[in-house]
Amino acid sequence: MDSDGQRVTEAPLMDDAQSGDGSMRAIVQDAYGSADVLRLARIPKPEPKANEVLIRVHAAGMDHGTWHLTTGKPYLLRLVFGLRKPKNPVPGLDVAGTVAAVGSAVTRFRPGDEVFGFGRGSYAQYTVALEDKLAHKPGNLSFEQAAVVPVSASTALQGLRAGGITAGQKVLILGASGGVGSYAVQLAKASGLEVTGACSTSKMDLVRALGADHVIDYTREDFADGTRKYEVILDLAGNPTLARLRRALTPSGTAVVAGGEEGGPWTGGIGRQFRALALSPFISQKLTMLAAREGSEDLEYLAGLLDAGTLTPAIDRTYPLHQVPDAMRYFDAGNARGKIAVTL
């Protein structure tokens, strides 16, 4: 048993139907740390509460939020998610699967429905999710494609909204080849913006394929050299200083600071975001931060774009459940072009 008294055993690679004891296979972690803390185990299948849906997981996604909860960094997050280890030992946020059961208060879904959204521990054969954090899966998407949408696409959508975008504006997306960035490029183009994406040399072809009008190789070019100005900057990667962001903005432009994984161990990129908020009232430009929200309204909007072919998930690699530690190592190395999916 773990320290909370929950029975956890090492899991053979069998389907849950073979166990006959109400258990399931899941990736678990007993402490914060690198991918080495993740292991495959057999734990009890969750039960949905009144407003929850039990999902038979077909695929899950990997994102920075899951990385943060695995590593426990920045330390500030531990005040919410657990001081010494995660309160929920099963990582994973993005999910796509089939409804297995619903709580007594659920009205939007029924068993057999194909759904995608925000789960609570999706690196498992089953997970539960609040009804208002799910939407019906677009029929033209595979479960793997749907599973990599919720966290990253919602963050991209909310980031562009925070920038107050209007058609015809010039927008710069830093980290355009990543999970959030790959959706931000497509959403910006669909909104009628002139899009410049910044990424590394090896990922420039991906960003072009996503529809960017211009691509900057950040290893060779400086987006803040003063030659180009943007009405909106969506800062998803690289930790540029606020001064550099301001040099690339028009006098009344807006920078949305949503990324930054390289800050101090206590606050990480959060510190830079708060500094942006503190400076913004004293300058003509607007500097703001993004705290993404999880909800079905954005999922349903995104589902419409996905169904119409306006938005397409960019999946770099897929890994089976037992290889989640390898997927996390690949993600942590910064190699991913778009998203990583986990399949069951």
Beta strands, then each sheet from edge to edge (+ up, - down):
strand 1: 9-10
strand 2: 23-29
strand 3: 38-44
strand 4: 52-62
strand 5: 94-102
strand 6: 114-118
strand 7: 126-130
strand 8: 134-136
strand 9: 170-174
strand 10: 194-199
strand 11: 214-217
strand 12: 230-235
strand 13: 249-257
strand 14: 286-289
strand 15: 315-320
strand 16: 339-343
sheet 1: 1+ 3- 2+
sheet 2: 7+ 4- 5+ 6- 8+
sheet 3: 7+ 4- 16+ 15+
sheet 4: 11+ 10+ 9+ 12+ 13+ 14+
end
